Amino acid sequence: MQSVAWKRVLPSLFLLHFAFASALAAEPLVIAASPSMKAPVEALARAFEATHPNVQTRIYYDTGLELRWTIAGMENRAGPKTYFIGSGPIHLIAPGGDELLTRLQTKYYVLPGTLRSYATKSLVLVVPESLVEAPDSFEALAEDSTKRVAVADPTLTVLGQRTQELLRSLGIADALKGRLDVATDGRGELDHLLSGVADAAIVFGPEAVLESQRVRVVAVAPEQAVRPVVHSMAMERYCPNRVLCEEFLGFVRSPDAQTILKRLGYGVPVSGAGD
């Protein structure tokens, strides 16, 4: 009876041992990213793993300020250097905005020449899927005095600041005065839109995709009016495997990666941007 039980247990033990050994054998690829980039970074990481079965990506999330402190802390430890070139715990840094990477570059916390722009984020005009007679442009929205528009607070968010810039650039800010429904952020805008408080909303493309079953995009902000937000990543100075990092940075600009990003509502940087 005991031997029968062992015959049942042994295969499971072998599988566990194999899985544990495989995990140990996998090459880690550690990415420090902002929470706002969770969807694209994770999608790209999973796709990269699919073509690199011996690589296991691990993503560490924190706000831009916290990421900056983490990197600075690694670089400025008191006493003998804990890390030297090629021995650090982080491979790549993917913050929510390029301002952080610019700051890190000036301190030489990321390797020069490794910054890669991989995604852009544009403003879009969305309406409820059920709205039949919807404006088909930002200008048409301004002309229809019956429509209320949800926007993000410009004092709190980049979304609000870019929206304000767009309305001024298109010359429709005055026409929309008194019809703006100010929300805390993009999520708040969509809540207002779907609850009937607003008839339209101006959000970033990826936010619209999250509610693609209930809202539809009727217009995309022209780049001449407001520049899309650009997202980039770069190698950390002590990156433990530069060859692997270069492979990943090359992958995020590949046609397969672009397809993934577009599906998530992101755009693709113009050729050569960040190279």
C-alpha positions in Angstrom: 0.0 0.0 0.0 2.8 2.3 0.9 4.6 1.6 -2.4 1.5 2.5 -4.3 1.2 5.8 -2.6 4.9 6.6 -3.4 4.2 5.8 -7.1 1.5 8.4 -7.1 3.6 11.0 -5.3 6.9 10.6 -7.2 5.6 12.0 -10.5 4.5 15.1 -8.8 7.8 15.5 -7.0 9.6 15.2 -10.3 7.4 17.8 -11.8 8.0 20.2 -8.9 11.7 19.6 -9.1 11.7 20.3 -12.8 9.7 23.5 -12.4 11.9 24.7 -9.6 15.1 23.9 -11.7 13.6 25.7 -14.7 12.9 28.8 -12.6 16.4 28.8 -11.3 17.8 28.4 -14.8 15.8 31.3 -16.3 17.6 34.5 -17.0 16.0 37.3 -15.0 15.1 40.6 -16.7 14.1 43.2 -14.1 12.2 46.3 -15.2 11.6 49.2 -12.8 8.4 50.9 -14.1 5.7 53.3 -13.1 2.3 51.9 -12.2 0.7 53.9 -15.1 2.8 51.8 -17.5 1.6 48.4 -16.1 -0.5 47.4 -19.1 2.0 48.0 -21.9 5.1 47.0 -20.0 3.5 43.7 -18.9 2.2 43.0 -22.4 5.6 43.6 -24.0 7.3 41.5 -21.3 5.0 38.5 -21.9 5.5 38.7 -25.6 9.3 38.9 -25.2 9.2 35.8 -22.9 7.3 33.9 -25.6 10.2 34.3 -28.0 12.9 34.0 -25.2 11.8 30.9 -23.2 14.9 31.1 -21.0 14.1 34.6 -19.9 11.8 35.5 -16.9 10.8 39.2 -16.7 10.2 40.7 -13.2 8.6 44.1 -13.0 9.0 46.4 -10.0 6.4 49.2 -9.8 6.7 52.5 -8.1 5.9 56.2 -8.7 8.4 58.3 -10.7 9.7 60.0 -7.6 10.1 56.7 -5.7 11.9 55.2 -8.8 14.3 58.2 -8.8 15.0 57.8 -5.1 15.6 54.0 -5.6 18.0 54.5 -8.4 19.8 57.4 -6.6 20.1 55.3 -3.5 21.7 52.5 -5.4 24.2 54.9 -6.9 25.0 56.8 -3.8 25.3 54.3 -1.0 27.8 55.2 1.7 31.0 53.3 2.0 32.4 50.9 -0.7 30.2 50.6 -3.8 27.7 47.8 -3.4 27.3 47.4 -7.2 29.8 47.8 -10.0 29.2 47.8 -13.8 27.3 44.6 -14.8 26.3 43.6 -11.3 23.2 45.7 -10.5 19.7 44.4 -9.6 17.8 46.4 -12.3 18.1 46.0 -16.0 15.7 48.6 -17.5 13.8 51.7 -16.3 10.4 52.5 -17.8 8.8 55.5 -16.0 5.5 57.1 -16.9 7.2 60.1 -18.5 10.5 60.9 -20.2 11.3 63.7 -17.7 12.5 61.2 -15.2 14.8 59.5 -17.7 16.2 63.0 -18.7 17.0 63.6 -15.0 18.6 60.2 -14.6 20.7 60.7 -17.8 22.1 63.9 -16.4 23.3 62.0 -13.4 24.6 59.1 -15.5 22.2 56.8 -13.7 21.2 55.3 -17.1 23.6 54.4 -19.8 24.0 57.0 -22.5 22.6 56.1 -25.9 20.3 53.4 -24.5 17.1 55.4 -24.4 14.3 54.0 -26.6 11.0 55.6 -27.2 8.5 52.8 -27.7 5.0 54.3 -27.3 3.0 57.5 -27.6 -0.3 58.5 -26.0 -2.7 60.9 -27.8 -5.8 62.7 -26.6 -9.1 61.3 -28.0 -12.7 62.5 -27.9 -15.0 59.8 -26.7 -18.8 59.5 -26.4 -21.1 56.8 -25.1 -21.6 54.0 -27.5 -25.3 54.6 -27.2 -25.1 58.2 -28.4 -26.3 58.3 -32.0 -26.0 61.9 -32.9 -22.4 62.4 -31.7 -20.0 65.2 -32.7 -17.3 63.8 -35.1 -14.6 66.3 -34.2 -13.4 68.7 -31.4 -14.7 71.6 -33.5 -18.1 70.1 -33.9 -18.3 69.6 -30.2 -17.5 73.2 -29.6 -20.3 74.3 -32.0 -23.0 72.1 -30.3 -23.9 74.2 -27.2 -26.0 71.4 -25.8 -23.1 69.1 -25.1 -21.3 69.0 -21.8 -17.6 67.8 -21.9 -15.8 65.9 -19.2 -12.1 67.0 -18.8 -9.4 66.2 -16.2 -8.3 68.8 -13.7 -5.3 70.6 -15.2 -3.9 71.4 -11.7 -3.6 67.7 -10.8 -2.9 65.8 -14.0 -0.9 65.8 -17.2 -4.1 64.7 -18.9 -5.8 67.9 -17.8 -2.8 70.1 -18.8 -2.7 68.5 -22.3 -6.4 68.9 -22.7 -6.2 72.6 -21.8 -3.4 73.0 -24.3 -5.5 71.3 -27.0 -8.5 73.4 -26.5 -6.5 76.6 -26.7 -4.5 75.4 -29.7 -7.7 74.6 -31.6 -9.2 77.9 -30.6 -12.3 76.4 -28.9 -11.6 77.0 -25.2 -13.9 80.0 -25.0 -16.7 78.2 -26.8 -16.6 75.4 -24.2 -16.6 77.7 -21.2 -19.5 76.8 -18.8 -19.8 73.4 -20.4 -16.7 71.7 -18.9 -17.3 69.0 -16.3 -14.0 68.8 -14.4 -13.1 65.4 -13.0 -10.1 64.3 -10.9 -8.6 62.2 -13.7 -9.4 60.1 -16.8 -11.2 57.4 -14.8 -13.3 60.1 -13.2 -14.1 61.5 -16.6 -15.3 58.2 -17.9 -17.5 57.7 -14.8 -19.1 61.1 -15.4 -19.6 60.2 -19.1 -21.2 56.8 -18.4 -23.4 58.1 -15.7 -24.8 60.8 -17.9 -23.2 63.8 -16.2 -21.3 64.6 -19.4 -22.1 63.9 -23.1 -18.4 63.6 -24.2 -15.0 63.3 -22.6 -11.4 64.0 -23.6 -9.1 61.3 -22.4 -5.9 59.5 -23.5 -6.3 56.7 -26.0 -5.4 53.8 -23.6 -8.1 55.0 -21.2 -10.7 54.8 -23.9 -9.6 51.2 -24.8 -10.4 50.2 -21.2 -14.0 51.1 -21.8 -14.2 50.1 -25.5 -17.4 48.2 -24.9 -19.3 51.2 -23.6 -17.6 54.2 -25.3 -16.3 54.9 -28.8 -13.6 57.3 -30.1 -15.0 59.9 -32.5 -11.8 62.0 -32.9 -8.1 62.0 -32.2 -6.2 65.2 -31.3 -4.0 66.4 -34.2 -0.3 66.3 -33.4 0.0 69.9 -34.7 -2.4 71.0 -31.9 -0.8 69.1 -29.0 2.1 66.7 -28.9 1.4 63.1 -27.9 3.0 62.0 -24.6 6.1 59.9 -25.4 7.0 56.8 -23.3 10.6 55.5 -23.3 12.8 53.1 -21.4 16.6 52.9 -20.9 19.2 50.7 -19.4 20.1 51.2 -15.7 23.8 52.1 -15.3 24.7 48.8 -13.5 22.5 46.7 -15.7 23.7 43.0 -15.2 23.2 41.9 -18.8 23.5 44.6 -21.5 23.1 42.1 -24.4 19.7 41.0 -23.0 18.7 44.6 -22.5 19.6 45.5 -26.0 17.5 42.6 -27.3 14.5 43.8 -25.3 15.0 47.5 -26.4 15.1 46.3 -29.9 12.0 44.2 -29.5 9.9 47.1 -28.1 10.3 48.8 -31.5 9.5 45.7 -33.5 6.3 45.3 -35.7 5.0 42.7 -33.2 5.4 45.1 -30.3 3.8 47.9 -32.2 0.7 45.7 -32.9 0.5 45.0 -29.1 0.7 48.6 -28.2 -1.8 49.8 -30.8 -4.3 47.2 -29.4 -3.9 48.9 -26.0 -4.6 52.3 -27.4 -1.0 53.6 -27.8 0.6 55.0 -30.8 4.1 54.3 -32.2 6.9 56.9 -32.1 8.1 58.2 -35.5 11.0 56.1 -36.9 14.3 57.0 -35.2 12.7 58.6 -32.1 14.8 57.8 -29.1 17.3 55.8 -31.1 
